[in-house]
């Protein structure tokens, strides 16, 4: 069961993160077009984000036209966000690596939860989101989910700027 019903984030908190993010290092980005990570990354790219694949097990050199890196430490720049698309049991070492490079935000995908990671990020003054998808939150906050037949709760004929 997802904890998203119990983990609450103010819309303004999420909107602020998404509007102040330009680069996203996505850990666990799959080269397979049918995987959720690939679909989310492609959507975020279409919205203007640069999504950097971090995948230590793929043999592919590029995913979605971006060079694949084996770890966060292989990057020669600091991404604004580290989006973690891996299972909970492998999570804490990845969070610790992210804390070392100090992005603005550490974001854990749907079903990925770490209270320890949240506490560590808070102590490091790094924004932290868990059990959410930036693709879904972007679409919800911009009103795009309504176009897909999903009730976003946002009624407007004007484009909402994040």
N, C-alpha and C positions, 0 to 999 in steps of 0.2 A: 504494500500500500504506500502510495506517495504521501509524503508529509506536507505537501504544498498547501493543504487545507489548514495546517497549523502553523506554518512558517509564513509570516506576513511581511510584506514590504510595501511601503508607501509608493504610490505611482510616481511621485516627484523624485524619490530616491533612485528608482530605476530609470526614469526619464533623464535625470542628471548624468547617470553613468553612461547611458547609450548616446547622449548628445556630446559627451566629452571624450568619447572613444573613437579613435581613428584606426588603430591597429589591434588585431586580436590574434594571439598565439593560441591555436586550438589544439590541445593535446588529445590525441586519439582520433584525429581527422582521418577518416577512411578514404581510400581511393575508389571504393565501390559506390557508384552513383545511387544505389538503392539503400545505403545506410543513412540513418538520421543525421549523423555528423556531416556527411557530404551535402545533404540537402540543406541543412541549416547554414553551412559555410557558403554555399552557392547563393542562397537568399541574402545573406549578410553582405557578400560581395556586390550583389546587384543594388544594395542600398548604400554603397560607397565605402564600406569598410574594407581594409586590407586584412585578409585572413591568412595567417601563416600556419602551414601544416607542421605539427610536431608529431612524428610517428616513427618510433625506433624499430618497428618490425617490417615496415613495407620496403620493398625493393625499388619502388617508384622514386624517381628523382624529382618529379613535379606532381602536385595534385591541384587541380583547378588553376593551372598556369602559375602556381607559386612553388618555389623551391621547398622541398621537404627537409626538415631538420630532425635530427635524432633526439635532441633535448633542448630545453630552454637555454642552456649554457652555450649552445652552438650559435645562437643569434648574436649578431654584432650591433644590436640595438635593443632598447627596452620597449616591449609592446605595452600599449595602454591597458590591455586586458589579457589575462590568462583564462581561457575558457576550457574547463576540464571535462572531457567526454570519456571517462574511464570508470571502471567499477570501484565501489567503495573500498574493497580490500587492498587496492593498489594506491589509494588516494593520498595518504599522509606524506609519503616521500615526495610526491609531486607538489603538494601544497608547500612543503618545506623548500623545494627548489624555487617555486614561485616567490616565496617570501624573500629569498636571497636576491633575486633580480628586481624586486620591488615595483611591480606594475601598479597602476592606479587601482585596479580591481582584480579580484580573483572571483571567478564565476563558476559554480558547479552546476552541471546539467540536471535535468529532471531525474529524480531518483538517486542523485548523488548528494550525500549529506555528511557533514563533519562538524560537530560542535567544537572539537578541538581546533580544527582549522579556522573556524569562525573566531574563536578566542585569540588565536595567534595573529590572525589578520588584524583584528581590532587593536591588539597591543602594538602592532607595527604601523597603525594608522593607514591601513589598506582597506578599501571597500570590499565587501564580501557578500555574495549572493549564492544561495544554494537551493537545489531542487527547482530550478527555473531554466528556461531556455531563452537566450537573448533574441533569437529569431521570433519566437512566440510573443515575447514581451514587446519587441519592436512593433510587430504587427498589431498587437492589442492596443498599444499606446497611440499608434498612428491612425487607428480606425480601420486598418486594412482587413482585420478579421471579419468585419461586417460584410465586406465584399465576397467573402467565402461562405456566407450563410451562417456565420457564427455570431451570436449576439455579443458585441463588444461592450455594450452599455454606453457607447459614445455616439451621439447623434449630431452630425454636422455635415454640411456640404462643403466646408472649407478644409484644406489640407492642414493637418496638425503638424507643426514643426517640433521635432524633438530637440 
